Amino acid sequence: MKPLFLTIGLFTTYHQDVTMWWQTFAGMLAMIKHMDTWTGKSLGAFTDKFSVNINNHGAGFYRLSAGKK
């Protein structure tokens, strides 16, 4: 069976770090693996939050999947 994943888009009108807190989503308090959807680059696994720097009026798309501690 294929592992499940979720893709999110983060947008900003300023050049800044954008942070996604997992407490925002019910049931997403475990370790989450991140991959940049556009580049295919793995960004590692995070437990409580994920921060990424996005350019002015930019966007980022990220694939999230269950990670291991």
Steps between C-alpha positions, in 0.01 A plus 500: 500500500634846410567738790260792526618858469361853504610794285479854638560839342649789697464855366622842614500860380826575685852352483491310829508167678162328494427254781241222504412371849372141507261576788296682232397161360329245722693174511826638357712500814744231387827541312434617144739460202511792255587512131508807275254403225660723236863391551439148633750576780442341840493765773520256792258405777348741752291442812314816608537749217652562158656833393616600154613830349279611212579793270283811466162406344627142479366156569627160600337160461599220735417132522451375857511137606538303822856493633688282745662622819 
